[in-house]
Amino acid sequence: MTFREVCKKQVVQTMDGTILGRVDDLVLDDTGRQIRAFILYGAPRLFGILGREPDLSIPVEKVKMFGVDVLLVETEETIPQPTPKKSWKNWFAE
């Protein structure tokens, strides 16, 4: 399987079926022969101008199955939730 084929697959948690996203990068060992982890980039904030949410790293040991369309992982990692936005109506109340 090539890296491009892995990047087309959705990463799904087996515990609750949460879709974590798609693989964006790999962590290789020192010799470059084995994959150590899959990296899923965080969501961009304001089209990437304000940076990104934290990245998600999933070790290879947590991968349970490579499916046709999905990569099933057994991890307790969750998608970082963006910070709540303040309403303009409450802007002057603070």
Backbone torsions as a table, in degrees:
resi	resn	phi	psi	omega
1	MET	NA	134.5	-179.8
2	THR	-90.0	166.5	179.2
3	PHE	-62.4	-38.5	179.3
4	ARG	-63.4	-37.2	177.9
5	GLU	-67.0	-37.8	177.9
6	VAL	-66.7	-39.0	-178.3
7	CYS	-66.7	-20.0	179.2
8	LYS	-82.0	-11.0	-176.0
9	LYS	-90.7	142.7	173.2
10	GLN	-76.5	140.5	175.2
11	VAL	-96.6	120.3	-174.2
12	VAL	-125.1	136.0	174.3
13	GLN	-76.2	137.8	179.7
14	THR	-78.4	-24.3	-175.6
15	MET	-68.1	-46.8	-175.6
16	ASP	-130.1	1.7	177.2
17	GLY	79.6	14.8	-179.9
18	THR	-69.5	131.3	175.5
19	ILE	-85.2	117.7	-177.6
20	LEU	-88.1	-22.1	-180.0
21	GLY	133.4	-152.4	179.7
22	ARG	-121.3	154.6	178.8
23	VAL	-69.5	128.9	179.5
24	ASP	-108.7	-28.1	-176.2
25	ASP	-155.1	166.7	179.8
26	LEU	-123.6	151.0	169.9
27	VAL	-109.8	120.9	-179.1
28	LEU	-104.0	156.8	175.9
29	ASP	-74.7	179.1	-174.6
30	ASP	-61.0	-34.3	-179.1
31	THR	-83.3	-15.0	178.9
32	GLY	79.2	14.5	-177.4
33	ARG	-97.7	-18.6	-177.9
34	GLN	-131.7	145.6	176.5
35	ILE	-82.9	132.0	177.9
36	ARG	-99.2	-35.4	-177.8
37	ALA	-158.2	158.4	173.3
38	PHE	-106.0	136.9	179.9
39	ILE	-109.7	129.8	173.4
40	LEU	-114.0	118.3	-178.6
41	TYR	-68.2	147.4	176.4
42	GLY	-71.5	162.2	-179.8
43	ALA	-68.5	140.9	178.5
44	PRO	-70.7	146.9	175.9
45	ARG	-106.2	124.2	-178.5
46	LEU	52.4	58.7	177.9
47	PHE	58.7	25.9	178.4
48	GLY	89.1	-6.4	-179.7
49	ILE	-66.1	-38.6	-179.6
50	LEU	-95.4	17.8	178.6
51	GLY	91.1	-156.1	-177.1
52	ARG	-133.0	162.6	169.7
53	GLU	-70.2	164.6	-179.7
54	PRO	-59.9	145.9	178.2
55	ASP	-75.1	158.6	179.6
56	LEU	-113.3	124.7	180.0
57	SER	-111.3	124.4	-179.0
58	ILE	-117.5	112.8	178.9
59	PRO	-63.6	150.3	-179.2
60	VAL	-60.2	-31.4	-179.9
61	GLU	-62.1	-22.7	-179.3
62	LYS	-84.7	-10.7	179.5
63	VAL	-76.2	124.4	-178.6
64	LYS	-98.8	-32.7	-177.7
65	MET	-161.8	140.9	169.7
66	PHE	-97.4	108.5	178.5
67	GLY	-91.5	-176.9	178.7
68	VAL	-66.0	-43.9	-177.7
69	ASP	-115.4	-11.5	-174.0
70	VAL	-133.1	160.7	173.0
71	LEU	-117.3	109.3	-177.0
72	LEU	-87.4	127.7	-179.5
73	VAL	-125.8	147.1	176.6
74	GLU	-112.7	90.1	-177.3
75	THR	-142.3	158.0	177.5
76	GLU	-97.8	5.3	177.2
77	GLU	-63.8	144.5	177.5
78	THR	-127.3	162.7	176.8
79	ILE	-71.2	125.7	177.3
80	PRO	-61.1	127.7	-179.7
81	GLN	-82.6	136.6	178.6
82	PRO	-65.0	153.6	179.2
83	THR	-66.1	140.4	-178.4
84	PRO	-63.7	141.5	-179.8
85	LYS	-86.4	143.7	176.5
86	LYS	-85.1	140.3	178.0
87	SER	-78.6	144.3	178.5
88	TRP	-66.5	-22.3	179.0
89	LYS	-68.1	-31.2	-179.9
90	ASN	-93.8	3.3	-176.6
91	TRP	-61.5	-42.6	-177.1
92	PHE	-86.8	-11.9	-178.8
93	ALA	-78.3	-16.3	-177.2
94	GLU	-85.8	NA	NA
